[in-house]
Amino acid sequence: MRGKIGIPFLAMALLLAITTPGYSPNMCIEVTKYCQNSVGIGEPITFNGTVKNCTPFASLEVTVDDDHGGRVLGPISLASGASANFSGSYIPQTSPSTNTVTATGTYSTNTVTATASATCSAASGCRVTGGGNDTAGAVSNGVNWDGTFAEGRSHNGNQGFNRYTFGGQAGAKTALPPQPSGEWTHHQQSGPSGQFVFHGGTSSSDQYTEIDQIICSDPGGCRPSGDPPSPVKQIDFAGVGQFKNIDSDDPNLAFVLAQATYHWFDVHIEDLGEPGNKPRVRPQNCLVAGSGTDAFANPSVFMPADCGCADFYRIRIYEGFDPVTEAPNKTDVIYMVSGYINGGNLQIHYLTGYDQ
């Protein structure tokens, strides 16, 4: 099966039993193996599978070992015809990466083994620079973008438009864990959500604000897309930020304290060619939510982007938390806007020389 770096896909393998000296000729064991691409550089490849005792007459004591992930099952007793599932993960050192599981069944002094391998890819790294502006709130229907305004939500039922600008960079000088770098500012200018400036970054700000994770997906740039072209079409990054100022009657923002409360935020960007607000070739195909990729959903969702659309931007800001005593709130969204940008440009780049 074919897959793309940064976009999950399943690879599968199945091999039947290979017996060892002293085996009973009727002993049988089967094992299947699947793997899934890592979703970000430095993130694990995950795998899972099933082992079955196909011995017709007896229970087997079964173990499953992975050549990268170690012991992933057992020892357990499997009755004749019974199956058990296993799963594991490992950090790939190369890409693509192949790992193999070995299932071993024991009956008395006899053993039987089966192996299965699968190959998946480690995600490529990337970074992003740029900025733009948008007007969120107007769509022609609930599915397709109308070619005029971007879509967004005000969270308070008001049908007005949120106008905003945004910009910065994520991934320079480093996009790699444990501490990616970057700066991002979102300026809500007018509309139902009021006015505010929100900033997240790893320098020139409060000590607790930072970029924590960068995930790249959808390999290959949309031309024209710089020289060299963008390595991927989509990037997601997340971290901690603060409201630098705020003037809003939106009840969802009622508990925001400028330069006091801290907020988890995540950004999704689609770099779909130059310029970022290029004329839309196929506006009827440009869905309101962009590609549909949501790297920070549980589970993550990765979908291909459409090079015929303009660059796409989404930001979500979550309820405040105390960084000294609490984990970030990554559940309760207090502000979200999204859409194909009206002005500006968003450019995804290869890693910097520092990372390479």
Buried (B, 14 or more C-beta within 10 A) or exposed (E): EEBBBBBBBBBEBBBEBEBEEEBBEEBBBBBBBBBBBBBBBBBBBBBBBBBBBBBEEBBBBBBBBBEBBEEBBBEBEBEBEBBBEBEBBBEBEEBBBBBBBBBBBBBEEBBBBBBBBBBBBBBBBBBBBBBBBBBBBBBBEEEBBBEEBBBBBBBBEBEBBBBBBBBBBBBBBBBBEEEBBBBBBBBBBEBBBBBBBBBBBBEEBBEEBBBBBBBBBBBBBBEEBBEEBBBBBBBBBBBBBBBBEBEBEBEBBEEBEBEEBBBBBBBBBBBBBBBBBBEBEEBEEBBBBBBEBBBBEEEBEBBBBBBBBBBBBBBBBBBBBEBEEEEBBBEEBBBBBBBBBBEBBBBBBBBBEEBE
